[in-house]
Amino acid sequence: METVGVIGTGTMGCGIAQIAAQARCNVIFQNRRQESVDRGLGEIERALARLVSKDKITAAQAEGTLGRIRGVVPLEELKSCDIVIESAPEIESLKLELLTKLDSILGDDCIIATNTSSLSVTKLAQAVSRPGHFVGMHFFNPVPMMKLVEIVSGMRTTDSTVGSVRAFAEKLGKLPIDVKDYPGFVVNRVLFPMINEAAFALQEGVADATA
């Protein structure tokens, strides 16, 4: 996994691009609008500057990280990637359209990962011709700080794909866990009932919101 594509220049995309470049991967950072690419690169630069100011990394390391990120607009620029991580908004129709276009561009050995917290990996895999190479990588916000990554297997994701993506996550300094394609995966499935119970406790007057 030497060349990593990241689609999406929002908070999650910026974080994924940053940690991949810090892990010495070459990153192709894509959005359909140049202004969004430029804004995302600016966010990464500021994040790295904060790390430098806190003595977490050196100025030279920050410069090297930025130098490994190339912002692009055409999807075709991703054709040389070993893995592409799609981090578009959580809109199923948008992701399906994007994945269909991406499928016609990437090489046969490229792994496509979707960073989703709520959509079915199996259903999204219907947009690609090689569903065995399609997998979920659920990162958590803020990506540079949160260690956990859920590796989500669709019904046709191969074991070799899961193994490669798990190793890639470890290269990024993350703790990967394997989960099945089920609504909420693991973390959100546990988290949401806890949030609901907190709301019930407030409603019933058990304690106030500052407790």
HUCOR-V790237 format. One line per field, one symbol per residue. phi: phi as a letter, one per 20 degrees, with the letter a starting at -180 (. if undefined). Layout:
phi=???
//
This chain:
phi=.eddecdodegfffffffffffemeeddddbfdffffffffffffffffffffemecefffffffffeddebdffgfefefebcdecfgfcgffffffffffgedfffefedddecdbefffffffedecffedbeceedeegfdeffceedeffdfeffffffffffffffnddececefcgnldfffefffffffffffffemfaefef
//
